[in-house]
C-alpha cells in the first residue's frame, strides 16, 4: 500500500511569500543548482496562484522556502509530499491572520482554512490518503513594528494555532516557527521592537510543547544597492531557509543525517608538553565566509589540514565543534572563512615543533552592540560572555592535556552592518577599544595583539572609509592594534567571495608574520 501523502501548510508574510527571491538567480549559488526546476512528485497549491487546485511544486514570480524544503526532505524521507501555501506580505497576526476576521484585516485565516479544505477535498475525491503533518510559519515583522500590538504577539499567535488545530481536528499539529532574522535592517533600527517580538515568541515556545524553533539569523540575507541590509532573505537566503526548515523537520522525525565526524585519529598532532600557538578569528559576515563557497576551493583546501588544530562556534552557536578537529571546511551552509588559507600559510612558516591552533567564533547576523562586554538592552543577543568562555575553555582544555598554550593574537574583520548604519559606524572604534581592552584583561594578556582588516572600498556598504579611518586613528593610540589593508584584494558586490576570502586569510597571516621578531 502506498504511504499517505504528508501535507505541510506554509504560511506567513513576505519572507514566506519569497519577496526579492528571483528564480532566474537560483543557479548562481553552487549548492542549489537545479533547485528551481519543477518537482512533479510534490503536489502544490497556493493562494498566489489564484486557484485552489493542485499542481507540481515550482517557483512562481518569486519563491519561498518550499522549494528546498521539499528537495531536502525527499532525500531522506520517501513519503509523498504536498505543500499548501498561504502567505501575503505585510500581514499581522493581530488583524490579518485573526480567526475572528476583523474588518481592518485581510481575513487570511478564513481564506487559508478554505484553501486547506478545498485542497483536501480534491485529494479525497481522488481517493488519495494523506496526513496533515505540520505548519511551517515565518511571520512577525509587521506585528513587531507596531507598539500597540507587539506585546500581544504570543496571545494572538496562540489563538491562531489553537483555532486551526480545532478546525482541522488535529490537536497535536506541530508548528515550525522561523526566526525573524537579526541580520536585516530590523536588527539595527528596530532592535528594541525585534527584542519584544523574540520575547513574545520565547514565551509562547515555552508554553506549547508542539512548537519548534528554527534559527535564521545566520542565513544569507539580501542587501539593497544602497548598502542597506534588506527586509527580505532574497534568493540565496530563501534557498537556505527552506533547508533550515527541512532539517528541523527531519530532525523531528529522526531522519536528519548526522554530520560527518571530524576528529584526530588518536591524540593531537603536537608532542606532549609542547607549545601550541593560539590564533583567534572572530567577526561577522566576511569572517564567517558568506559567498565564499567550498565547492569553488582548490582541492587541497577541501581536505583536512591534520597539522592545524581547529575549534569553532559559527553563526552565534548554531554550529559548534565538540572537541579539537583538523582544520577544514565545516560550515553546514557550504561556506568557509579566511581560516583555511590563514592556517595553511601559518603552518608553513612556523617551527614544526610548535602546534598551531585556530579558534573561530563568528556570527554573521551580529552587530557591534552584540559584542560589547557590558552587553546591550537586548540581552539575549549578547555575544561577549559566550565569546570569552569559548576562548577560556579552549585554553583550559590544552592546559589540562599538558600543553604550553600561548595566545598569539586576535584576527578580526569589522562588522558589515555596522559599516552601513551610520550611528553604529560612528561608535565602532569606541566599541572596539572597549572590546579589545576587556578581552586582554579577561585572558590576562595586556599586550595581546589585534589584527583588524579594513572594510573593502569596493564593498556595497557605505561609510567604509569613515569606519577604516576611525580604526586607523585608534591604532595610533594602541600599538598592539595592527590594521590590515584589503583594498588590493578582489571583492564581490557584498562580500569578498571565494577568491577574496582566500587572499584575506593570507593577508592576515602575513600581517602576523611581519610582526614576529
PELINCOR-V695681 format. One record per backbone hydrogen bond with DSSP energy under -1.0 kcal/mol. CO is the residue of the C=O (numbers start at 1). NH is the residue of the N-H. Records with the same first field share a line. If there is no record, write none. Layout:
BEGIN
CO=NH + NH
END
This chain:
BEGIN
5=131
6=82
7=133 + 134
8=84
9=136
10=86
11=138
12=88
13=16 + 17
14=18 + 19
18=21
22=25
23=26
25=28
26=29
29=32
32=35
34=37
39=42 + 57
42=57
43=83
44=55
45=85
46=49
47=50
55=44
57=39
62=60
65=69
66=70
67=71
68=72
69=73
70=74
73=76 + 77
80=6
81=43
82=8
83=45
84=10
85=47
86=12
92=97
96=108
98=101
102=105
107=111
108=112
109=113
110=114
111=115
112=116
113=117
114=118
115=119
116=120
117=121
118=122
119=123
120=124
121=125
122=126
123=128
124=127
129=5
131=7
134=9
135=176
136=11
137=178
138=13
140=144
141=145
143=146
146=149 + 150
149=152
150=153
152=156
153=157
154=158
155=159
156=160
157=161
158=162
159=163
160=164
161=165
162=166
163=167
164=168
165=170
170=173
174=135
175=212
176=137
177=214
184=187
185=188 + 189
188=191
190=194
191=195
192=196
193=197
194=198
195=199
196=200
197=201
198=202
199=203
200=204
201=205
202=206
208=211
210=175
212=177
214=179
216=219
222=230
224=227
228=224
230=185
232=222
234=238
235=239
236=240
237=241
238=242
239=243
240=244
241=245
242=246
243=247
244=248
245=249
246=250
247=251
248=252
249=253
250=255
251=254
268=270
271=274
274=404
275=355
276=406
277=357
278=408
279=359
280=411
281=361
282=413
283=363
284=288
285=289 + 290
289=292
292=336
293=296
294=297
298=301
299=302
304=306
305=308 + 327
308=327
309=358
310=325
311=360
312=321
313=362
314=317 + 319
319=314
325=310
327=305
331=334
334=294
337=340
338=342
339=343
340=344
341=345
342=346
343=347
344=348
345=349
346=350
351=354
355=277
356=309
357=279
358=311
359=281
360=313
361=283
362=316
363=366
367=370
368=371
370=383
372=375
377=379
378=381
379=382
383=387
384=388
385=389
386=390
387=391
388=392
389=393
390=394
391=395
392=396
393=397
394=398
395=399
396=400
397=401
398=403
399=402
403=405
404=276
406=278
409=280
410=451
411=282
412=453
415=419
416=420
417=421
421=424 + 425
422=426
424=428
427=431
428=432
429=433
430=434
431=435
432=436
433=437
434=438
435=439
436=440
437=441
438=442
439=443
440=445
445=448
449=410
450=482
451=412
452=484
456=459
463=467
464=468
465=469
466=470
467=471
468=472
469=473
470=474
471=475
474=477
478=481
480=450
482=452
484=454
486=489
493=460
495=492
497=501
498=502
499=503
500=504
501=505
502=506
503=507
504=508
505=509
506=510
507=511
508=512
509=513
510=514
512=516
END
